[in-house]
Amino acid sequence: MRNLCFLLTLVATLLLPGRLIAAALPQDEKLITGQLDNGLRYMIYPHAHPKDQVNLWLQIHTGSLQEEDNERGVAHFVEHMMFNGTKTWPGNKVIETFESMGLRFGRDVNAYTSYDETVYQVSLPTTQKQNLQQVMAIFSEWSNAATFEKLEVDAERGVITEEWRAHQDAKWRTSQARRPFLLANTRNLDREPIGLMDTVATVTPAQLRQFINAGINQII
């Protein structure tokens, strides 16, 4: 009987309108939220561990689901290009700047593209306030001042192709076999974030720039 009551409670909860469930969740009093005049929404949450470290995320609500049929892989390509030149930090200067702060790409600096978002992450000591300001400046340029130089775009094609090739293992093949069953009748089925290598091989800097400009108002 106890199990039956629990099951009925669970089912009733699942059937509640999403808006009622959301309303029942109180916001943590420590969470600071707001929106700047330019539309950027921000969230700040203090933490004690790890000590003297700040973790920064730039979240853009644009991913592979926002791609057209001739853009499959463009969102992921754009993510890569953020580390290959902006107006103030051309070429490899973005990576060099992070390294000059003692940060390591992959450990302290990283990014990923999913179906519905692209996220950039940087972790650095809070004792380096000047570095924090510089990281925020880089975030700003990632949102509106990436250069997409042709030489850099062409060089990155091989990097993305190798990333795709590295995932062609048994685990990947098993995942591919499950996709039609798990994602049937959804746009996700044809929008893997890694995209199509034909698109990676032919996409132009102008197409990359157009894609990010279309999603620029989706930043949090």
N, C-alpha and C positions, 0 to 999 in steps of 0.2 A: 504493500500500500504506500509506503514511504517513497519507493522508487517511482510509483505511478504519479504521486503528487509532484515529485521533482520533474518528471517528464512533462506533465501538464503545465507546470510553471514555465519550463523552458520553451515549450511550444508557444505559449501565450506571449512570452517575451519576444520571440522571433516574429510573431505576427503583429506586434505593435508598429505603428507608423514610425518611420525613421526619425521624423521630426520630434516625436515624443521621447524617443530614446535619447536623442541628442540633448534635448532640453533637461533631461535628468542628470546629465554629466556636468558637475560643477567645474569651472576653470580653476586651475591651481593659482593661488594668490601670488605666488612668486613669478608667474609668467607675465612678462611685460609685452604688450602688443601695441601696434600703431601703424600709421600709414603716412608716408611723406607726401609732399606736394606733387611730386612727380609720379605718384601712384604706387611706389614701392612699398609693399607691406613687410613689416618686420616683426620678429618674435625674439625676445631676449629672456634667457632663463639662467639664473645663477646656479653654480654647482660647486661643491667642495672637493670633489675628486674627478679627475686628477688635479692636484693642487697646482696653482699658478699656471694654468693652461686655459686657453680660449679655443673653442671649436666653432668655426664659421661655416655656414652652408649657404650657398646661393641656389635657390630652387626656382627653376623655370618650368611652368606647367605646359611644356611642349615636348612631345616624344614621338615615337614612331607612328602612333595612331593619327597624328596630324599630317602625316605624309600623304601625298597623292601617289597614284600608281607609278608615275615616273620619278618619284623621289624616295623610293624605298632604300633606306640607309643614310639619307641626308641628315637626319637629326643626330645620329651617332657621329657622322663625319664632322658636323658643326662642333660637337663637343670636343673632338680631337683638335680642331683648328684653333680653339681658344688658347691652346698652349703653343701655338705657332705664329704668334704675332698680333699685336694690337697697335694702336696709334702711338702710344708712348713707349711700349715695349715691343719693338719689331723682332721678327725672326724668333730666335731662341731666348730672347731676353726675359721672357716671363719665367721660364724655368731657371735661368741663371739668377734672377732676382730672388726666387724662392730659395735656391741653393745658398745664396749669399747670407740668408737669414739662418742657415743651419738646418733648413728643412729638406726632406728627402721625398722625391716624387714616388708615389705608391704607398709610402708610410705616413707622411704628414700632409701630402697634397694628392688629391685624387678626384675622379669624376666618374659618373656613370649615366647612361641613357636607358630609360625603360619605355614602356608603352605610352605613358602619359606624363612623363617628366624628365628633365635633365637636371642633374644636381652636381654642383662643384663643392668640394670640401677642403678646408685648410685648418690645420691645428698648429698653434704656435704658443710660446710662452707669453703670459700676460705682462712680464717684466719688460718686454720690448714694445713699448707703446708706439714708437715710430714705425715699427714693422707692421703693427696692426693697422695703422693709417694707410700704409702702402698696399697692404692686402685689400683693404676696402676700395682703394683706387683701382686696383686690378679688377676687382669684382665689377666696378662701374664700367670699365672698358670692355669686359666680357659681355656686358649687356648691350653696348652700343658702339663699340669702336674696334671690333676685330677687323683685321685688314684683308684676310683671305687672298694673300699674294699667290699668283699662279705657281711660282716655283715651290712654295710651301705646300700648296694643295697637291701638286703632282707628287711631291716627296711623301706625303702622308698616305697616298693611295696604297703604296706597298706596305706601310705599317698596318693599315686596317685589314688588308688582304691576309697578312700573316696572322693577325689576331683571329680572323675568321678561320683560317686553316688550322690553327692551334686547337680549335674547339671541335674539330672533326674526329672525335673519338667515339668509343662505344657508348659512353654516357650521352653524348650528343645525339647519336643515332636512336637510342632508346627514347630520348625526349622528343625527337622528330616523329617517331612512330605513335606517340601518345597525343600529339598536338591535335590531329583531326577529331579525336574523341573528346578531348577536354575543351577545345575552343571552337567546336562546330557552330556555324551560323553566327560567328562574331568576326569583327574586323581584325581582332588580334591574330587570327589564324594566318593572315597574309601580311602581318606587320611585325615580324621579328625585328628588334632594335638593331641588330647587326646589319640588316638589310640585304640587298642583292649586290654581288660583286660586279655585275654589269653596270649598275648605277655608280658604284664606287670608282670604276674605271673611267667613266665618262662625264660625271657631274662637273659643272663649271663653277668657278668662283662666284659668278653672278647668281647662279642658282642657290648656292649656299647662303649668300648674302640675302637673297630674297626670302629664303626660308626663315632665317633668324629675325628679319625685320617684321615678318608676319606674326611672329610669336613674341615680340618684345613686350607686349602688354600683359603677358602671362607670368610675370616675375613676382615672386614673394620675397 
